[in-house]
Amino acid sequence: MATVIESTKPAFRIPWETFLGFGLLLPSMLVFLVFYYAPAVFLAYISFFHWNIFASQSIFVGLSNFQILFKQPLFWQSLLNSLYYAAVMVPASTMISLGIALLLREGIRFKRGAIVRSMVFLPHVTPIVATSIIWIWLFDPQFGLLNAILGFFHLPQPGWLASTHWAMPAVMIYSLWHSIGLYTVLFLGALTTLPRSVLEAAQVDGAKKWYLFKRIILPLVSPVTFFVIVLATIDSLQSFSQIYTLTGGPHGGAGGPAFSTTTDSILIYETAFIYQHFSLASAMSLMLFLLILLLTLAQKWIADRFVFYR
């Protein structure tokens, strides 16, 4: 008689916790899919077409939109303005926020330390458009507070937003005021977690403050420094609201005067929503994405060689 050998291997079953986990994640995943990934894929799609929101059909044009971009001097100027803005904002915001964090760390035992930290972080949570309108009055060449202070000390009074040379620095001043609060909090969190034994041992050995900062503190906070640099780079290259508002966007003329503050984000907006060239704007957005991706990969390559992970 033939014997039947029953398999003792248990049947594969998916635990109910897995279904529960995916069920809880599903709403967030749908939000990302609908509002982030799907528009990004559609943007890349229409960059290869002659697409119009009012047209019933789209015409495939291949790389024609990119060829048009490369022949436009304003496109290259907008890229240079974006890189100039990022080249100043990234190191300035990183160094200033690290310096403020070091000062706050020294005074962390004082009773009013929490108030000072709140005041430093407060500008970051204020609305960009509302505070930009206030800063427009501060930058006013005739009645602004900044020129009044400079005039009191008998210093030159620039035209700020009305000057082709000072418009971009004015935008940078506002952006620094608005952004360094977040970076300061990140650095302060890293500084408060430094091993006290290492710092005390270096001080016992006679290490001075500059040597202590250069050889111990800076390497230990290098992971946060790398994160802040990447975050500041992406934020700078994508900056739109403050540039649009400060340079007269609501009243026309955003990116002025004479295109001195026309970054890639401003040009994308104007191309898409003012001139109705959505395919060309999509091609610009794709180029901006590739630029940010390349810079981030380059920063990651550098970080792998200089960032110290303990």
Backbone as a ProteinNet text record, in pm:
[ID]
protein_1_A
[PRIMARY]
MATVIESTKPAFRIPWETFLGFGLLLPSMLVFLVFYYAPAVFLAYISFFHWNIFASQSIFVGLSNFQILFKQPLFWQSLLNSLYYAAVMVPASTMISLGIALLLREGIRFKRGAIVRSMVFLPHVTPIVATSIIWIWLFDPQFGLLNAILGFFHLPQPGWLASTHWAMPAVMIYSLWHSIGLYTVLFLGALTTLPRSVLEAAQVDGAKKWYLFKRIILPLVSPVTFFVIVLATIDSLQSFSQIYTLTGGPHGGAGGPAFSTTTDSILIYETAFIYQHFSLASAMSLMLFLLILLLTLAQKWIADRFVFYR
[TERTIARY]
85.1	0	87.8	46.6	123	87.3	185.8	164.4	169.6	84.4	78.7	157.3	256.6	341.3	290.4	242.3	191	306.4	298.7	403.3	383	490.3	485.4	520.4	547.7	583.1	459.2	461.8	343.3	312	184.5	141.3	184.1	220.5	264	143.9	151.5	44.6	103.5	35.8	78.2	17.1	98.2	44	-54.7	-152.4	-252	-190.5	-76.5	-10.3	40.9	79.1	125.1	11.9	-105.3	-221.3	-256.5	-247	-277	-178.1	-48.8	53.1	33.5	8.3	-15.4	-144.3	-244	-367.9	-347.8	-262.9	-234.5	-148.4	-61.7	24.3	-46.2	-154.9	-220.7	-262.7	-324.5	-361.5	-241.6	-132.1	-12.7	46.6	47	100.6	17.3	-113.1	-199.2	-174.7	-153.2	-124.1	4.6	110.1	236.8	220.3	144.1	126.6	50.9	-56.3	-143.1	-81.7	-18.2	27	176.4	254.7	398.7	447.4	431.9	491.3	417.9	285.6	210.7	234.3	229.7	261.8	404.8	499.5	638.5	652.2	586	590.7	522.3	409.9	338.4	419.5	491.2	576.8	686.3	750.8	853.8	794.3	671.2	604.4	578.7	520	483.3	604.4	720.7	840.6	887.8	839.8	874.7	762.3	662	548.6	525.9	454.9	400.2	259.7	252.4	130.3	68.8	-62.6	-136	-259.2	-286.5	-399.2	-533	-535.2	-659.8	-670.3	-563	-563.7	-613.4	-679.3	-731.8	-626.5	-524	-420.1	-283.5	-187.5	-49.3	35.7	136.3	224.6	360.8	407.9	539.1	648.2	736.7	843	981.4	989.5	1118.7	1196.2	1319	1406.8	1397.3	1295.4	1283	1271.7	1198.7	1184.6	1318.5	1400.3	1531.7	1623.9	1612.2	1692	1654.5	1525.5	1481.3	1538.6	1539.5	1592.5	1739.5	1817.4	1960.8	1995.7	1901.7	1925.2	1875.5	1814.6	1759.6	1860.1	1910	2003.9	1942.7	1812.2	1748.1	1749	1740.2	1745.5	1881	1987.3	2121.6	2143.7	2089.4	2101	2026.3	1910.3	1835.4	1910.8	1977.6	2058	2176.2	2241.3	2352.6	2304.6	2187.7	2132.6	2100.1	2047.1	2015.1	2142.5	2246.1	2371.9	2439.1	2431.4	2487.1	2415.3	2283.4	2203.1	2239.1	2250.6	2284.5	2427.8	2520.3	2660.5	2683.5	2599	2610.5	2528.5	2407.1	2316.7	2365.5	2417.3	2453.2	2565.8	2682.9	2787.3	2750.8	2680.1	2644.4	2548.4	2443.4	2346.5	2409.1	2498.4	2562.6	2652.9	2737.3	2832	2761.7	2664.8	2594.8	2515	2443.7	2364.2	2452.5	2567.2	2659.1	2715.5	2748.4	2798.3	2694.7	2569.8	2463	2440.2	2445.4	2427	2536.7	2659.4	2768.6	2746.4	2699.2	2671.2	2556.9	2453.4	2341.6	2382.8	2474.8	2521.7	2599.2	2674	2747.8	2653.2	2540.4	2446.8	2326.2	2338.9	2222.8	2180.4	2272.2	2237.4	2164.2	2166.9	2100.9	1949.4	1883.9	1739.1	1667.7	1720	1653.8	1702.7	1774.3	1823.6	1712.2	1603.7	1491.7	1423.7	1415.8	1354.4	1437.8	1570.3	1658.6	1648.8	1644	1632.4	1499.4	1394.7	1264.1	1266.4	1333.4	1342.1	1423.3	1524.9	1605.3	1524.7	1443.9	1367.7	1239.4	1189.3	1060.5	1051.9	1153.2	1139.1	1112.1	1159.8	1141.6	996.2	918.3	778.6	683.6	736	650.6	619.4	502.6	468.6	565.5	611.2	709.7	650.7	529.6	470.5	447.3	392.8	361.8	489.1	590.3	714.1	790.7	777.3	842.7	786.3	656.3	595	649.9	670.7	729.7	871.7	947.4	1085.6	1093.5	990.5	988.9	994.9	922.5	926.6	1062.2	1121.6	1254.2	1359.4	1343.3	1439.1	1409.1	1305.6	1270.2	1386.7	1430.8	1549.4	1533	1411.2	1390.1	1342.7	1248.9	1188.1	1215.4	1298.6	1322.7	1409.1	1390	1465.1	1612.5	1644.4	1784.2	1866.4	1815.4	1888.3	1891.7	1790.5	1792.4	1905.3	1925	2034.4	2169.5	2180.9	2306.4	2335.1	2231.3	2249.8	2291.4	2243.9	2281.4	2430.9	2488.7	2631.7	2711.2	2645.7	2709.7	2770.2	2698.1	2739.9	2659	2711.2	2635.7	2501.1	2401.3	2265.5	2227.3	2235.1	2206.4	2057.9	2028.7	1890.4	1816	1886.8	1829.1	1748.2	1618.1	1536.9	1518.6	1549.9	1538.3	1667.5	1771.9	1902.8	1934.9	1990.5	2028.4	2144	2224.6	2339.1	2301.6	2199.5	2166.8	2037.9	1964.1	1837.3	1859.2	1953	1978.8	2037	2134.4	2178.1	2066.8	1971	1857.3	1773.2	1749.9	1674.2	1749.8	1882.3	1962.4	1954.3	1955.1	1946	1815.4	1706.6	1578.5	1578.5	1630.7	1629.9	1713.5	1825.6	1905.8	1828.2	1762.2	1682.9	1574.1	1516.4	1403.5	1445.3	1563.5	1599.2	1695.2	1778.4	1884.2	1828	1703.6	1645.9	1638.9	1594.9	1586.7	1724.3	1820.2	1954.4	2021.3	1993.1	2048.9	1998.3	1869	1812.4	1876	1900.6	1965.8	2106.8	2182.5	2318.5	2316.4	2222.3	2214.3	2183	2096.4	2069.8	2193.6	2275.6	2399.7	2500.9	2509	2606.4	2571.9	2443	2403.9	2424	2449.4	2472.3	2620.6	2707.7	2850.8	2894.3	2983	3030.3	3110.6	3060.5	3125.8	3264.5	3282.1	3411.1	3522.3	3490.8	3592.1	3629.8	3530.9	3557.5	3636.1	3599.8	3671	3813.6	3834.2	3970.2	4057.9	4001.3	4078.5	4110.7	4017.1	4042.9	4148.2	4145.5	4247.3	4385.1	4392.1	4520.5	4566.5	4487.5	4528.6	4485.8	4385.9	4339	4266.5	4302.5	4236.5	4103	4020.5	3885.8	3886.8	3979.9	3982.8	4023	4123.7	4165.9	4055.4	3984.8	3874	3762.6	3736.2	3631.6	3674.3	3797.6	3845	3867.5	3923	3964.8	3863	3771.5	3679	3533.7	3492.7	3351.9	3311.4	3389.7	3354.2	3346.4	3441.4	3424.5	3303.8	3273.1	3162.3	3026.4	3017.2	2890.2	2888.6	2987.6	2994.5	2874.1	2813.5	2692.6	2578.6	2558.8	2454.5	2494.1	2621.4	2667.9	2638	2664.1	2633.3	2483.7	2401.5	2256.6	2209.9	2264.6	2226.7	2268.4	2386.3	2433.3	2341.8	2306.4	2216.4	2079.8	2028.5	1897.3	1899.5	2004.7	2014.6	2031.9	2103.5	2122	1989.4	1913.5	1783.9	1689.1	1686.7	1597.2	1634.9	1763.1	1807.2	1772.8	1796.8	1769.5	1620.4	1536.9	1392.8	1323.3	1397.7	1337.1	1251.6	1131.9	1038.9	960.9	896.5	800.4	863	979.8	1039.9	1090	1143.2	1191.1	1073	967.9	848.8	786.5	776	710.7	799.5	926.5	1015.9	1040.2	1041.5	1072.5	948.1	836.5	717.6	632.8	633.8	554.6	406.5	342.5	198.4	160.3	255.2	227.3	296.3	349.5	421.7	569.4	650.7	794	871.9	819.7	893.5	1024.4	1131.8	1263	1343.6	1288.8	1358.5	1442.5	1502.7	1501.3	1600.1	1559	1640.9	1686.6	1596	1620.7	1734.2	1769.3	1881	1847.3	1719.5	1677.7	1593.8	1598.8	1523.3	1596.8	1551.8	1607.1	1529.6	1573.1	1506.6	1362.1	1335.4	1198.8	1107.5	1157.1	1078.1	1050.3	1152.1	1134.7	1038.2	1040.9	946.4	803.6	782.3	648.1	599.1	683.4	641.5	616.9	701.8	684.4	554.1	519.8	401.5	272.7	268.3	141.6	119.1	221.2	202.9	203.3	301.9	312.6	248.4	199.4	124.6	205.9	337.5	422.4	453	357.9	369.9	477.2	490.6	593.1	732.7	753.3	883.7	913.3	812.5	830.8	860.6	799	826.6	970.2	1018.5	1158.4	1252.8	1218.5	1299.4	1298.4	1181.1	1170.3	1254.4	1254.1	1334.5	1483.5	1524.9	1664.4	1702.1	1611.8	1638	1649.4	1562.5	1570.7	1705	1751	1879	1994.6	1984.9	2089.2	2095.7	1980	1976.9	2027.4	1989	2033.6	2185	2242.7	2387.6	2461.9	2413	2477.8	2466.9	2353.2	2336	2427.8	2440	2530.8	2675.9	2711.7	2847.8	2873.7	2775.2	2790.8	2800.1	2724	2732.5	2869.9	2925.3	3059.2	3163.5	3151.2	3244.7	3223	3096.2	3066	3119.8	3121.4	3174.1	3321.3	3389.6	3532.9	3566.3	3473	3505.3	3410.1	3295.7	3199.7	3237.8	3239	3278.3	3151.1	3124.3	3009.5	3060.1	3017.1	3063.2	2967.7
-120.2	0	124.1	217	342.2	430.9	488.3	578.7	723.2	802.9	944.8	1022	1092.6	1171.1	1314.4	1355.8	1492.4	1588.3	1699.6	1801.6	1871.6	1885.5	1955	2101.9	2149.9	2290.2	2377	2475.7	2559	2644	2668.4	2752.1	2896.7	2963	3102.7	3193.2	3267.5	3359.8	3496.5	3596.8	3734.6	3776.2	3817.8	3858.4	3974.7	3976.5	4083.1	4218.6	4218.3	4345.4	4411.4	4329.2	4384.8	4456.7	4392.6	4458.5	4587.2	4582.1	4701	4812.5	4776	4876.8	4943.1	4860.6	4916.7	4997.8	4954	5031.7	5168.7	5175.2	5304.4	5392.7	5330.5	5407.2	5450.8	5383.6	5408.8	5554.8	5623.2	5763.9	5852.5	5836.8	5917.4	5881.3	5753.1	5710.3	5764.2	5769.7	5826.3	5974.7	6046.9	6190.5	6213.7	6137.6	6152.1	6113.5	6009.1	5963.9	6066.3	6122.2	6213.2	6351	6400.9	6539.8	6556.4	6449	6461.3	6379.6	6248.3	6162	6169.7	6166.3	6173.2	6305.7	6423.3	6547.7	6551.3	6491.5	6490.2	6407.7	6293	6209.5	6280.4	6345.3	6415.9	6535.3	6601.9	6713.8	6666	6554.3	6500.1	6457.8	6411.8	6367.6	6485	6593	6703.7	6786	6766	6839.3	6792.9	6676.3	6625.5	6646.9	6724.8	6750.7	6900.8	6935.9	7071.2	7064.1	7098	7074.9	7207.1	7213.2	7331.7	7286.4	7353.3	7313.3	7328.7	7416.3	7440.5	7357.3	7285.2	7205.9	7064.9	7005.5	6869.8	6764.1	6795.2	6699.3	6761.6	6675.4	6718	6665	6741.1	6704.1	6668.9	6548.2	6505.6	6581.5	6647.9	6727.5	6680.6	6577.3	6524.1	6622.1	6649.1	6739.4	6883.7	6914.9	7049.5	7156	7126.9	7224.1	7253.7	7152.1	7172.5	7249.8	7226	7302.2	7449.6	7477.6	7617.3	7682.2	7606.5	7660.1	7697.6	7608.6	7630.9	7750.8	7793.7	7909.3	8039.5	8032	8150.9	8209	8330.9	8390.9	8410	8437.2	8458.5	8332.1	8216.5	8090.9	8073	8100.3	8089	8193.7	8313.3	8416.1	8374.2	8312.7	8267.4	8157.7	8068.8	7965.4	8026.6	8125.4	8191.8	8265.8	8330.1	8397.4	8298.4	8182.8	8079.1	8027.4	8002.4	7954	8060.9	8185.9	8296.6	8307.6	8297.3	8303.1	8188.2	8066.8	7950.6	7956.9	8006.8	8013.4	8107.2	8206.7	8297.9	8247.4	8200	8161.9	8039.2	7939	7813.4	7833.2	7888.7	7906.4	8010.4	8117	8221.4	8167.6	8099.9	8046.6	7939	7857.9	7752.4	7811.6	7906.9	7964.5	8049.4	8130.6	8216.9	8133.3	8033.5	7950.1	7870.9	7822.8	7751.5	7846.4	7969.6	8067.5	8102.3	8122.7	8152.3	8034.1	7911.9	7792.8	7780.9	7814.7	7811.4	7914.1	8033.1	8135.2	8092.2	8033.3	7986.5	7871.1	7787.8	7677.2	7728.1	7834.7	7892	7948.3	8004.7	8065.2	7979.9	7847.2	7760	7746.7	7780.5	7767.9	7891.1	7999.8	8120.9	8103.1	8177.2	8164.8	8207	8304.8	8357.3	8290.6	8181.8	8113.1	8061.9	8010.5	7959.6	8071.4	8190	8303.6	8343.6	8345.8	8382.7	8279.8	8152.2	8048	8059.4	8093	8111.5	8229.6	8337.3	8455.3	8426.3	8341.8	8306.2	8221.8	8128.2	8037.7	8102.3	8206.5	8265.3	8312.3	8378.4	8421.7	8308.7	8188	8076.6	8033.6	8053.8	8010.1	8122.4	8239.5	8349.1	8332.9	8379.4	8367.4	8447	8384.3	8448.6	8572.3	8560.9	8672.2	8792.4	8767.2	8877	8948.4	8871.5	8934.3	8997.5	8944	9006.1	9145.7	9162	9294.4	9393.9	9347.1	9435.3	9473.1	9376.5	9404.6	9494.8	9498	9593.6	9735.7	9762.2	9894.6	9919.6	9817.3	9834.5	9866.4	9809.6	9831.5	9956.5	10029.6	10146.9	10245.3	10289.2	10375.4	10511	10562.4	10696.5	10695.1	10605.6	10608.3	10482.5	10392.6	10266.8	10279.9	10188.7	10191.8	10162.3	10070.8	10034.5	10153	10227.3	10344.4	10454.9	10462.5	10561.1	10530.5	10401.2	10362.1	10388.4	10353.8	10379.2	10528.5	10609.4	10753.7	10811.5	10755	10802.7	10786.7	10678.4	10653.6	10706.8	10788	10850.9	10746.9	10638.3	10533.1	10542.7	10489	10492.9	10424	10480.5	10426.8	10369.7	10239	10177.9	10183	10154.6	10153.7	10026	9926.7	9797.8	9736.8	9716.9	9646.8	9724.6	9853.2	9934.5	9936.8	9870.6	9872	9734.4	9732.4	9603.8	9538.5	9616.4	9561.5	9517	9579.2	9551.2	9472.2	9446.1	9374.5	9231.6	9160.3	9023.1	9017.3	9102.8	9102.5	9133.5	9219.6	9248.1	9123.3	9049.1	8923.6	8825.1	8821.6	8731.4	8769.5	8898.9	8943.2	8895.2	8914.3	8866.5	8714.6	8642.9	8496.1	8443.8	8509.5	8470.5	8491.5	8605.8	8634.3	8529.7	8483.1	8391.2	8245.7	8207.7	8065.6	8019.5	8109.3	8062.2	8007.7	8041.2	7987.8	7836.9	7778	7632.3	7569	7622.1	7565.5	7581.2	7691	7710.6	7605.1	7573	7470	7334.3	7304.8	7178.1	7170.4	7278.7	7280.6	7276.2	7345.7	7346.1	7206.7	7133.8	6996.4	6908.9	6931.2	6853.3	6891.3	7019.4	7064.5	7015.4	7005.6	6960.9	6810.9	6737.7	6592.9	6556.6	6655.2	6625.5	6556.1	6457.5	6388.6	6483.7	6507.5	6601.6	6552.7	6421.7	6368.4	6405.2	6401.3	6435.9	6583	6669.1	6813	6844.8	6782.1	6808.1	6756.3	6642.3	6589.2	6682	6738.6	6831.6	6958.4	7006.7	7126.4	7100.6	6983.1	6947.9	6943.1	6896.9	6891	7027.6	7132	7267.5	7314.2	7249.6	7290.3	7424.1	7516.5	7646.1	7635.2	7740.6	7735.5	7713.7	7781.4	7765.7	7623.4	7569.1	7431.6	7334.1	7362.2	7276.6	7275.1	7392.1	7400.8	7332.4	7355.4	7305.5	7155.7	7101	6961	6866.9	6919.3	6831	6862.3	6987.9	7022.6	7012	7071.4	7071.8	6931.1	6840.1	6703.2	6630.3	6655.2	6583.7	6630.9	6756.2	6806.8	6804.4	6739.4	6736.8	6667.6	6563.8	6508	6608.2	6686.7	6790.1	6901.2	6933.3	7034.6	6991.5	6865.8	6814.2	6821.7	6784.7	6790.2	6934	7028.4	7169.3	7221	7183.1	7228.5	7176.5	7048.8	6992	7059.4	7077.6	7140.9	7284.6	7358.1	7498	7508.3	7413.3	7414.8	7394.7	7294.4	7268.1	7384.8	7438.1	7550.3	7673.9	7698.8	7817.7	7808.1	7692.2	7675.9	7674.6	7644.4	7642.2	7767.3	7863.3	7982.8	8055.6	8089.2	8158.2	8269.2	8238.2	8330	8463.5	8459.8	8585.4	8667.7	8600.4	8674.2	8734.6	8656.4	8703.2	8822.9	8817	8924.2	9047.3	9027.2	9141.5	9219.9	9153.1	9221.8	9267.9	9275.9	9334.3	9238.5	9109.9	9011.6	9041.2	9075.3	9103	9220.5	9310	9427.7	9421	9302.9	9288.3	9316.8	9263.8	9291	9199.7	9081.2	8987.8	8948.7	8944.5	8911.8	9032.6	9150.2	9272.2	9325.7	9441.8	9518.9	9462.5	9469.8	9426.5	9282	9193.8	9049.8	9017.7	9110	9086.1	8984.6	8962.9	8862.9	8751.7	8739.2	8633.6	8501.4	8422.6	8289	8189.4	8065.1	7964.6	7942.9	7951.2	7933.7	8045.4	8167.4	8281.2	8266.6	8225.7	8210.5	8097.2	7990.1	7879.7	7929.1	8003.7	8055.8	8147.6	8239.7	8334.5	8264.1	8167.9	8095.4	8016	7954.8	7868.6	7948.5	8041.9	8101.8	8242.5	8301.5	8432.3	8418	8343.2	8327	8198	8112.1	7991.1	7888.1	7887.8	7787.1	7677.4	7587.5	7489.2	7384.4	7346.3	7247.3	7303.2	7426.8	7489.3	7504.4	7540.6	7551.4	7414.9	7310.8	7175.7	7134.9	7171.8	7142.8	7217.2	7342.7	7417.6	7349.8	7302.8	7235	7107.8	7035.6	6914.4	6946.8	7054.8	7097.1	7138.9	7208.7	7248.2	7125.2	7026.3	6901.5	6832	6825.5	6760.6	6837.7	6971	7051.8	7024.6	7021	6993.6	6852.1	6756.4	6618.1	6606.3	6671.6	6665.6	6730	6844.8	6910.9	6826.6	6762.4	6677.5	6555.9	6494.9	6380.4	6423.1	6541.5	6591.8	6616.7	6672.4	6693.7	6562.4	6461.5	6329.7	6267.7	6286.3	6232.9	6298.8	6428.6	6499.1	6457.5	6441.8	6406.5	6269.2	6175.9	6041.7	6044.4	6151.3	6161.6	6253.1	6339.3	6436.4	6434	6372.6	6369.9	6258.4	6291.3	6195.8	6148	6015.8	5955.4	5876.3	5915.2	5844.9	5731.1
0	0	0	-81.4	-89	29.2	86	199.2	152.6	211.3	177.9	282.4	237	328	328.9	441.1	454.9	482.9	416.6	436.8	570.7	643.1	773	762.9	640.3	620.9	636.7	725.2	748.3	625.8	605.4	493.3	517.1	407.8	418.1	443.2	548.6	582.6	613	563.7	591.2	724.7	819.9	949.9	934.8	1023.8	1015.1	1047.9	1122.4	1151.7	1023.9	924	795.9	724.5	723.1	661.8	735.7	867.3	946.3	917.4	906.4	878.2	742.7	639.4	506.9	503.4	581.8	587.3	649	751	814	723.9	645	555.1	427.6	394	266.1	245.2	342.5	318.6	284.2	359.3	330.5	195.2	163	34.2	-80.9	-63.2	-167.4	-184.5	-73.1	-81.3	-160.1	-128.2	-200.9	-347.4	-372.5	-509.4	-592.9	-537.5	-612.6	-626.7	-520.7	-520.1	-543.5	-543.4	-563.2	-683.1	-676.5	-777.8	-911.6	-908.1	-1033.6	-1106.9	-1040	-1111.3	-1163.7	-1088.9	-1135.5	-1262.9	-1266.7	-1387.3	-1503.9	-1477.1	-1583.1	-1633.6	-1543.1	-1583.7	-1678	-1642.9	-1731.4	-1864.6	-1862.9	-1985.9	-2080.3	-2029.5	-2118.5	-2160.8	-2097.2	-2140.9	-2278.2	-2324.2	-2456.5	-2557.8	-2520.1	-2607.5	-2621.2	-2724.8	-2735.1	-2675.5	-2546.4	-2470.6	-2427.5	-2438.4	-2395.7	-2320	-2209.4	-2126.1	-2198.2	-2298.3	-2370.2	-2498.1	-2531.8	-2654.8	-2626.6	-2725.6	-2708.6	-2735	-2813	-2845.8	-2822.7	-2790.2	-2771	-2885	-2923.8	-3034.9	-2977.4	-3008.8	-2961.2	-3036.5	-2961.7	-3023.2	-2979.7	-2897.8	-2855.8	-2769.9	-2810.1	-2734.3	-2781.9	-2857.9	-2913.7	-2804.2	-2697.2	-2588.8	-2522.2	-2506.8	-2446	-2539.8	-2670	-2765.5	-2763.9	-2749	-2739	-2613.4	-2502.9	-2377.5	-2391.1	-2450.4	-2459.1	-2547.7	-2630	-2716.6	-2655	-2535.5	-2472.2	-2372	-2395.3	-2298.8	-2160	-2154.1	-2024.7	-1940.4	-2004.6	-1931.3	-1864.3	-1937	-1879.6	-1770.9	-1790.9	-1687	-1560.3	-1577.6	-1460.3	-1385.7	-1459.3	-1394.1	-1319.2	-1380.3	-1313	-1188.7	-1197.6	-1080.4	-969.3	-1007.6	-908.4	-840.9	-921.3	-865.2	-779.2	-822.3	-743	-608.4	-612.7	-490.4	-396.3	-450.9	-368.3	-318.1	-401.2	-362.5	-245.2	-229.8	-115.8	3.1	-24.2	83.2	159.7	89.7	156	257.1	218.5	320.6	425.7	385.2	481.8	586.4	544	639.7	727.3	671.1	750.9	857.9	819.8	916.1	1020.7	977.5	1073.2	1172.9	1124.1	1214.7	1310.5	1263.3	1352	1457.8	1416.4	1512.5	1618.7	1576.4	1673	1765.9	1711	1794.2	1899.3	1862	1959.9	2070.2	2033.7	2134.9	2226.9	2168	2249.1	2339.9	2292.9	2376.1	2496.9	2476.2	2588.5	2693.7	2647.6	2741.5	2770.2	2752.2	2768	2913.3	3006.7	3148.6	3201.1	3125.9	3172.4	3170.9	3259.7	3273.4	3147.1	3075.4	2956.8	2828.2	2840.8	2722	2634	2693.4	2614.2	2536.4	2596.2	2527.1	2406.8	2424.6	2313.4	2201.2	2235.1	2132.7	2058.9	2129.6	2065	1969.8	2009	1923.5	1797.4	1809.4	1692.5	1595.6	1648.1	1562.4	1509	1575.9	1539.5	1394.3	1336.8	1196.3	1098.5	1128.4	1034.4	1022.9	1126.6	1124.4	1085.3	1053.4	1008.6	859.3	813.4	670.3	583.2	476.1	388.6	321.2	268.8	194.1	285.9	403.8	495.8	541.5	580.3	625.9	509.9	389.9	274	248.5	265.8	246.9	349.9	472.6	574.7	536.9	486.3	448	325.7	244.1	132.6	186.2	293.9	356.4	422.1	479.2	539.2	433.7	313.1	205	122.3	154.8	75.1	70.5	-50.5	-60.4	7.9	15.4	70.2	215.6	246.5	379	459.8	408.7	476.5	600.5	695.5	820.7	799.1	706.6	684.8	636.2	539.4	490.7	595.3	680.3	788.9	887.1	916.3	1005.8	940.7	811.3	740.3	731.2	707.6	701.7	835.4	945	1079.2	1102.5	1048	1062.9	943.7	859.4	742.7	648.2	627.5	536.1	407.2	296.5	169.9	184.3	117.4	124.2	-12.9	-28.7	-159.9	-193.1	-318.7	-363.8	-332.6	-280.4	-243.1	-357.3	-339.4	-438.6	-567.9	-567.7	-688.9	-768.8	-719.7	-784.1	-839.6	-960.1	-1020.3	-945.7	-874.7	-801.4	-660.4	-602.2	-463.1	-446	-552.6	-538.7	-489.1	-550.7	-507.4	-366.2	-328.5	-188.2	-89.9	-129.9	-41.6	-20.3	-126	-113.3	-25	-38.1	44.7	192.1	221.8	362.2	423.5	349.7	401.3	417.1	319	323.4	440.3	467.5	583.3	712.3	723	842.5	862.4	753	762.8	780.5	738.4	732.7	840.5	894.5	985.1	1116.6	1150	1273.3	1273.8	1162.3	1152.1	1160.4	1086.4	1086.3	1223.2	1291.9	1426	1522.6	1514.7	1601.1	1571.8	1443.7	1408.6	1465.9	1452.3	1506.5	1659.3	1719.7	1865.7	1918.7	1847.9	1888.1	1879.6	1775.6	1762.6	1870.6	1903.6	2003.3	2143.2	2173.1	2306.8	2327.6	2221.2	2233.5	2224.6	2223	2217.8	2346.8	2336.2	2457.8	2546.3	2666.1	2756.6	2799	2806.1	2850.3	2752.9	2621.8	2520.7	2530.8	2547.6	2558.3	2685.1	2796.3	2922.1	2915.8	2849.4	2836.3	2753.6	2647.5	2564.7	2641.7	2722.3	2801.7	2909.1	2968.3	3068	3003.8	2879.5	2808.3	2759.7	2783.6	2748.5	2611.4	2554	2421.3	2430.4	2342.2	2339.2	2265.2	2273.9	2218.2	2067.3	1997.1	1852.1	1813.9	1883.4	1855.8	1893	2001.7	2044.7	1940.3	1884.2	1782.2	1653.2	1612.1	1483.1	1483.8	1590.5	1592.8	1657.4	1735.9	1807	1773.6	1796.3	1778.6	1631.4	1543.2	1401.1	1341.6	1368.1	1315.9	1374.5	1502.5	1565	1512.3	1470.4	1416.6	1264	1202.3	1056.2	991	1050.9	987.8	978.6	1084.4	1081.5	984.3	977.5	882.2	739.2	708.3	575.2	546.9	644.4	627.2	604.5	679.5	663.8	527	479.1	348	237.7	244	142.8	148.9	269.3	286.5	237	270	226.3	75.2	15.1	-130.2	-202.6	-159.5	-223.2	-201.8	-80.1	-49.8	-130.3	-147.4	-221.2	-369.1	-428.2	-570.8	-601.5	-501.4	-521.9	-467.4	-418.5	-358.4	-460.4	-419	-508.3	-437.8	-327	-266.1	-228.1	-160.4	-117.9	-236.1	-338.6	-456.2	-530.6	-545	-616	-544.9	-412.9	-337.7	-326.4	-293	-272.6	-400.8	-513.4	-639.7	-714.5	-644.7	-706.2	-783.1	-746.3	-817.8	-821.8	-707.1	-710.5	-799.1	-823.6	-906	-1042.1	-1076.9	-1202.4	-1183.9	-1272.2	-1266.2	-1176.1	-1145.6	-1061.1	-1127.7	-1048.1	-1101	-1142	-1125.6	-1162.4	-1048.1	-1070.4	-1196	-1298.6	-1422.7	-1536.7	-1521.6	-1475.5	-1460.9	-1364.4	-1276	-1184.3	-1077.6	-1048.9	-950.2	-1012.9	-1144.3	-1212.3	-1197.4	-1102	-1083.5	-1169.8	-1166.4	-1248.5	-1204.5	-1076	-1027	-1076	-1074.3	-1123.3	-1271.9	-1348.3	-1492.6	-1524.9	-1447	-1467.6	-1446.4	-1339	-1310.8	-1422.8	-1464.6	-1567.8	-1700.9	-1734.7	-1861.3	-1862.3	-1749.2	-1744	-1728.5	-1633.5	-1594.4	-1649.1	-1706.7	-1770.4	-1921.8	-1974.3	-2119.7	-2169.8	-2079.7	-2114.9	-2194.5	-2177.5	-2242.4	-2140.2	-2121.1	-2014.7	-2045.2	-2169.4	-2204.3	-2181.7	-2217.9	-2197.5	-2048.6	-1971.2	-1826.3	-1764.4	-1817.1	-1767.7	-1797.4	-1913.9	-1947.4	-1852.7	-1819.1	-1722.7	-1586.5	-1545	-1415.3	-1413.3	-1523.9	-1531.8	-1525.3	-1590.1	-1583.1	-1441.5	-1371.6	-1233.6	-1143.3	-1166.4	-1089.5	-1111.4	-1234.9	-1264.5	-1200.7	-1200.2	-1136.7	-986.5	-921.5	-777.3	-749.4	-834.9	-817	-829.7	-928.7	-948.2	-831.9	-785.7	-672.1	-545.7	-524.9	-406.7	-413	-530.1	-544.8	-524.6	-573.7	-552.2	-404.5	-334.3	-190.7	-115.6	-161.8	-98.3	-120.4	-238	-267.5	-177.6	-157.2	-68.5	76.4	114.9	253.8	290.2	195.9	224.1	261.2	228	255.5	372.2	411.4	515.3	634.7	622	732.4	828	955.9	1060	1130.8	1119.4	1186.6	1305.7	1424	1543.9	1581.1
[MASK]
++++++++++++++++++++++++++++++++++++++++++++++++++++++++++++++++++++++++++++++++++++++++++++++++++++++++++++++++++++++++++++++++++++++++++++++++++++++++++++++++++++++++++++++++++++++++++++++++++++++++++++++++++++++++++++++++++++++++++++++++++++++++++++++++++++++++++++++++++++++++++++++++++++++++++++++++++++++

